[in-house]
Amino acid sequence: MKLSKILSVALLGAVAMTSTAMAGGTEAGTIITNTPSLSYSMSGTTKALEAPATSFVVDKKIDFELTRSESTEHKVVAGEKKTVEFQLTNLGNSAETFKLSKWYNEQNVQIISKKFYVDSNDDGILNENEKVDQDRVENLAANASKKIWMELDIDSNAVIGKRSDSGLLAQAVDNSFNPYVASATNTMNAEDIVFADGSVYTPIDVARDGKMSIWYGFTVIEDANNVQLNIKLTHDQVWSDPVNGTNNPKAIPGAVLRKIWTLTNSTQTIAKNVVFAISADSASEEVKLDLEGTQLANGPYESPQYANDIHYENMVYGKIEGDTVTYTIPEIKPNELRYIVFYTTIK
């Protein structure tokens, strides 16, 4: 009897759970099962066998990118708040949570504080109710993007012309908000971790490390609208009178009253054409005003003991005209301190 054999093998693959098509590929955690079958014919009789099934789990691919939504360089003024925009896009094959870290290369401009705001309603606009400092973007779907805004508080003493970088560092984290660790080996029936992310700013992150950083540059410029002058009264006293002289003087007719203010420019912008005006009461007959800031040889006005050190040649004198005395200071430089001394004589 002639023996004939016809042998055929079919390999059938089946996905054990439904997956969603996405840019990152099959969703992480998907179980793919392959079941082989064997059929053959012997002497006209067909027989079939099933071999043990094999399966594997689709691994998690961590891949994402950060982009800037605006030009790289920005101009800022000392003491102002500056807001810039980023976009985070998940290119992996599963929804992921990303931790947001705050960093900056201080260089020459100190940044007092920094906040991150997340576009929670995905309308692309920073709304007032979204101005809450965030440290994460949760469950960002595969192939989805999220806008993030960074708000900086620039130091009021920042120097004009100086520049610094400030950026955002995003890192993929697990459900416990711990950074992922790339799997060292491949496990067929487990979900391994594979980093596929690139790198934008290598001093902060490198390719395939599960984190990415991007930055903006900030240069301090002069802004006339940012000038902030502060004035403080430091002395208000009877200086002398015709009876007691300077020994415990009283405010009687003929007495001289002295007032001293300090005037400071607390910003990095020059204040120009500063007008100082003071009202003179009708009981006064003469005023003397010193705006030079150099009238004392032994230091600032701290007590009346410096009276004899005043350089009267530096003072501005003026009879009362109407009820106001006015003097214009051409400029007050950044962080400069001026003393304003005012004398008036009681009629």
C-alpha positions as CSV (number, residue, x, y, z in Angstrom):
1,M,0.0,0.0,0.0
2,K,1.4,3.3,-1.0
3,L,1.7,5.7,1.8
4,S,1.2,9.4,0.9
5,K,1.8,12.3,3.2
6,I,0.6,15.9,2.8
7,L,1.8,18.1,5.6
8,S,0.7,21.7,6.1
9,V,1.2,24.2,9.0
10,A,-0.9,27.3,9.6
11,L,0.1,30.0,12.1
12,L,-2.8,32.0,13.3
13,G,-2.4,35.3,15.2
14,A,-5.1,36.8,17.5
15,V,-5.0,40.0,19.5
16,A,-6.5,39.1,22.9
17,M,-7.6,42.7,23.7
18,T,-8.9,45.5,21.5
19,S,-6.3,48.2,20.7
20,T,-6.7,51.7,19.4
21,A,-4.7,52.9,16.3
22,M,-2.4,55.8,17.2
23,A,0.8,57.5,16.0
24,G,2.8,55.6,18.6
25,G,1.6,52.2,17.4
26,T,-0.3,49.5,19.2
27,E,-1.2,50.5,22.7
28,A,1.1,49.4,25.5
29,G,-0.2,46.5,27.5
30,T,-2.0,44.9,24.5
31,I,-1.7,41.1,24.7
32,I,-1.0,39.5,21.3
33,T,-1.6,35.7,21.1
34,N,-0.4,33.4,18.3
35,T,-2.0,29.9,18.1
36,P,-0.4,27.5,15.6
37,S,-2.3,24.6,14.1
38,L,-1.0,21.5,12.2
39,S,-2.9,19.6,9.6
40,Y,-1.9,16.7,7.4
41,S,-3.3,14.0,5.2
42,M,-2.3,10.3,5.4
43,S,-3.8,7.7,3.1
44,G,-6.6,10.1,2.2
45,T,-7.4,10.9,5.8
46,T,-7.0,14.5,7.0
47,K,-5.8,15.0,10.6
48,A,-5.3,18.2,12.5
49,L,-3.4,19.1,15.7
50,E,-3.2,22.3,17.7
51,A,0.2,23.4,19.2
52,P,0.5,25.4,22.4
53,A,-0.4,29.0,22.0
54,T,2.3,31.7,22.4
55,S,1.7,35.3,23.5
56,F,3.5,38.5,24.3
57,V,2.7,41.9,25.7
58,V,3.2,45.1,23.7
59,D,5.8,47.1,25.6
60,K,5.5,50.8,26.7
61,K,7.3,53.2,24.4
62,I,8.0,56.5,26.2
63,D,8.3,59.2,23.5
64,F,7.3,62.8,23.7
65,E,8.4,66.3,22.7
66,L,8.5,69.8,24.0
67,T,8.2,72.8,21.6
68,R,8.3,76.5,22.1
69,S,5.2,78.4,20.9
70,E,7.0,81.7,20.6
71,S,10.3,83.2,19.5
72,T,13.3,82.0,21.4
73,E,14.4,85.3,22.8
74,H,12.4,87.7,25.0
75,K,12.9,91.2,26.3
76,V,12.0,91.8,29.9
77,V,12.3,94.7,32.4
78,A,13.4,94.4,36.0
79,G,10.5,93.8,38.4
80,E,8.0,92.6,35.9
81,K,6.3,89.3,35.4
82,K,6.8,87.5,32.0
83,T,4.7,84.6,30.6
84,V,5.8,82.3,27.8
85,E,4.2,79.3,26.2
86,F,5.3,75.7,25.6
87,Q,3.5,72.7,24.1
88,L,3.9,69.1,25.3
89,T,3.0,66.3,22.8
90,N,2.8,62.6,23.8
91,L,4.3,60.5,20.9
92,G,4.2,57.2,22.8
93,N,1.8,54.3,22.7
94,S,-0.1,54.9,26.0
95,A,-1.5,57.8,28.0
96,E,1.2,59.2,30.3
97,T,1.6,61.6,33.2
98,F,4.5,64.1,33.0
99,K,6.2,65.8,35.9
100,L,7.0,69.4,35.3
101,S,10.3,70.8,36.9
102,K,11.4,74.3,37.2
103,W,15.0,75.2,36.3
104,Y,16.9,78.2,35.0
105,N,20.5,79.1,34.2
106,E,20.7,82.3,36.3
107,Q,23.7,83.7,34.6
108,N,23.2,87.4,35.1
109,V,19.5,87.8,35.8
110,Q,18.0,86.4,39.0
111,I,14.5,85.0,38.7
112,I,12.6,85.4,42.0
113,S,9.9,82.8,41.3
114,K,8.5,80.7,38.5
115,K,5.1,79.1,38.0
116,F,3.6,76.6,35.5
117,Y,0.0,76.9,34.3
118,V,-1.6,74.0,32.3
119,D,-4.4,74.4,29.7
120,S,-6.9,72.3,31.6
121,N,-9.8,72.9,29.2
122,D,-7.7,72.6,26.1
123,D,-9.0,75.9,24.6
124,G,-5.5,77.2,23.9
125,I,-6.0,80.2,26.1
126,L,-4.6,80.9,29.6
127,N,-7.8,81.6,31.6
128,E,-7.8,83.2,35.1
129,N,-9.0,80.0,36.7
130,E,-6.1,78.1,35.2
131,K,-3.5,80.3,36.9
132,V,-2.7,77.7,39.5
133,D,0.9,76.6,39.8
134,Q,1.2,73.0,38.5
135,D,3.8,70.3,38.8
136,R,2.4,67.8,36.4
137,V,0.3,67.0,33.3
138,E,-1.8,64.0,34.1
139,N,-3.0,61.2,31.7
140,L,-2.0,62.9,28.5
141,A,-3.4,60.6,25.8
142,A,-1.2,59.2,23.0
143,N,-0.9,61.6,20.1
144,A,-2.4,64.4,22.2
145,S,-0.9,67.8,23.1
146,K,-1.2,70.1,26.0
147,K,-0.2,73.8,26.3
148,I,1.8,74.9,29.3
149,W,2.6,78.5,30.3
150,M,5.6,79.5,32.4
151,E,5.3,82.7,34.4
152,L,8.6,84.3,35.6
153,D,9.0,87.0,38.3
154,I,12.1,89.0,37.2
155,D,14.2,90.4,40.0
156,S,13.7,94.2,40.4
157,N,17.5,94.6,40.7
158,A,18.2,92.9,37.4
159,V,20.8,94.8,35.4
160,I,19.9,96.2,32.0
161,G,21.6,94.3,29.2
162,K,22.1,91.1,31.1
163,R,20.7,87.8,29.8
164,S,19.7,84.5,31.3
165,D,17.9,81.2,30.2
166,S,14.9,79.7,31.8
167,G,13.2,76.5,30.8
168,L,10.8,73.6,31.4
169,L,11.8,70.0,32.2
170,A,9.2,67.4,31.6
171,Q,9.7,63.8,32.8
172,A,7.4,60.8,32.2
173,V,6.3,59.2,35.6
174,D,4.3,56.2,36.6
175,N,1.0,56.1,38.6
176,S,2.9,56.8,41.8
177,F,4.5,59.8,40.1
178,N,7.9,58.1,40.2
179,P,10.2,58.4,37.1
180,Y,10.1,55.4,34.8
181,V,13.2,53.2,34.6
182,A,14.0,51.7,31.2
183,S,13.8,47.9,31.2
184,A,17.3,46.2,31.0
185,T,16.0,43.0,29.3
186,N,13.0,41.9,27.2
187,T,10.3,40.0,29.1
188,M,7.8,38.4,26.7
189,N,4.8,38.4,29.0
190,A,5.4,41.6,30.7
191,E,5.1,45.3,29.8
192,D,8.7,46.5,29.4
193,I,9.7,50.2,29.3
194,V,11.5,51.6,26.3
195,F,12.6,55.2,26.1
196,A,12.4,56.7,22.6
197,D,12.5,60.4,23.4
198,G,15.0,62.9,22.0
199,S,16.9,65.7,23.5
200,V,16.6,69.5,23.0
201,Y,18.9,70.9,25.7
202,T,21.6,68.4,26.6
203,P,22.9,70.1,29.7
204,I,19.6,69.2,31.3
205,D,18.6,66.0,29.5
206,V,19.9,63.5,26.9
207,A,18.2,61.3,24.3
208,R,16.3,58.2,25.6
209,D,16.2,59.2,29.2
210,G,12.5,59.7,29.7
211,K,12.8,63.5,30.1
212,M,13.1,66.5,27.9
213,S,13.9,70.2,28.5
214,I,13.4,73.3,26.4
215,W,14.2,77.0,27.2
216,Y,13.7,80.6,26.5
217,G,16.2,83.4,26.7
218,F,15.5,86.6,28.6
219,T,17.4,89.9,28.2
220,V,16.7,92.8,30.6
221,I,16.0,96.1,28.8
222,E,15.2,99.6,29.8
223,D,11.5,100.5,30.1
224,A,10.5,104.1,31.1
225,N,7.1,102.8,32.2
226,N,8.8,100.6,34.8
227,V,10.4,103.3,36.9
228,Q,9.4,103.1,40.5
229,L,10.5,106.0,42.8
230,N,10.1,105.8,46.6
231,I,10.1,108.7,48.9
232,K,10.3,108.6,52.7
233,L,10.3,111.3,55.4
234,T,13.2,110.8,57.7
235,H,13.3,114.0,59.7
236,D,10.5,116.5,60.7
237,Q,11.8,118.9,63.4
238,V,12.1,122.5,64.7
239,W,15.7,123.3,63.8
240,S,16.2,126.7,65.7
241,D,14.3,129.6,67.1
242,P,15.2,133.3,67.9
243,V,15.1,132.7,71.7
244,N,16.7,129.2,72.2
245,G,18.8,128.9,69.1
246,T,19.4,125.2,68.4
247,N,19.2,124.3,72.1
248,N,15.7,122.7,72.4
249,P,14.1,125.1,70.0
250,K,10.4,125.7,69.8
251,A,8.0,126.5,66.9
252,I,7.7,130.2,67.6
253,P,7.7,133.1,65.1
254,G,11.1,133.3,63.5
255,A,11.8,129.6,64.1
256,V,13.3,127.5,61.3
257,L,11.7,124.1,60.6
258,R,13.6,121.3,58.8
259,K,12.2,118.3,56.9
260,I,14.3,115.6,55.2
261,W,13.2,113.0,52.7
262,T,15.0,110.2,51.0
263,L,14.2,109.6,47.4
264,T,15.3,106.4,45.7
265,N,14.9,104.7,42.3
266,S,14.3,101.0,43.1
267,T,14.4,99.9,39.4
268,Q,17.1,99.5,36.7
269,T,15.7,102.3,34.6
270,I,16.8,105.9,34.8
271,A,14.1,108.3,36.0
272,K,14.3,111.5,34.0
273,N,13.0,115.0,34.7
274,V,11.8,114.2,38.2
275,V,9.8,117.1,39.5
276,F,9.8,117.7,43.3
277,A,7.1,120.1,44.5
278,I,6.2,121.0,48.1
279,S,3.5,123.2,49.4
280,A,4.5,126.1,51.7
281,D,2.1,127.1,54.3
282,S,1.0,130.8,54.5
283,A,2.7,131.1,57.9
284,S,6.1,130.5,56.2
285,E,8.2,133.3,54.8
286,E,11.1,131.5,53.2
287,V,12.2,128.1,52.1
288,K,15.5,126.5,51.3
289,L,15.7,123.3,49.3
290,D,18.7,121.1,48.8
291,L,18.5,118.3,46.2
292,E,22.2,117.7,45.5
293,G,22.5,114.7,47.8
294,T,26.1,115.7,48.7
295,Q,25.6,118.3,51.4
296,L,26.9,116.3,54.3
297,A,30.6,115.5,54.9
298,N,30.1,112.9,57.6
299,G,27.4,110.7,56.1
300,P,23.7,110.6,55.6
301,Y,21.2,112.5,57.7
302,E,20.8,110.4,60.8
303,S,20.5,112.9,63.6
304,P,20.6,116.7,64.1
305,Q,24.3,116.6,65.1
306,Y,25.3,116.9,61.4
307,A,23.8,120.4,61.2
308,N,27.1,122.2,61.0
309,D,28.3,119.9,58.2
310,I,25.7,121.1,55.7
311,H,27.3,122.8,52.7
312,Y,24.9,125.6,52.2
313,E,26.4,126.5,48.8
314,N,24.7,123.3,47.4
315,M,21.3,124.4,48.6
316,V,18.5,125.8,46.4
317,Y,16.9,128.9,47.9
318,G,13.6,130.4,47.0
319,K,11.1,132.9,48.3
320,I,7.6,131.4,48.5
321,E,5.6,132.2,45.3
322,G,2.0,131.2,45.8
323,D,1.9,128.1,47.9
324,T,4.4,125.8,46.1
325,V,8.1,125.5,45.6
326,T,9.2,123.3,42.6
327,Y,12.5,121.9,41.6
328,T,13.3,119.5,38.7
329,I,15.9,116.8,39.0
330,P,17.3,116.0,35.6
331,E,17.7,112.3,36.3
332,I,17.9,109.7,39.1
333,K,19.9,106.6,38.2
334,P,19.0,103.0,39.1
335,N,19.3,102.3,42.8
336,E,20.4,105.9,43.4
337,L,19.6,107.6,46.7
338,R,18.9,111.4,46.9
339,Y,18.4,113.5,50.0
340,I,15.8,116.2,49.9
341,V,16.2,118.9,52.6
342,F,13.6,121.5,53.2
343,Y,13.8,124.5,55.5
344,T,11.1,127.0,56.2
345,T,10.9,130.0,58.5
346,I,7.8,130.8,60.5
347,K,6.5,134.4,60.2
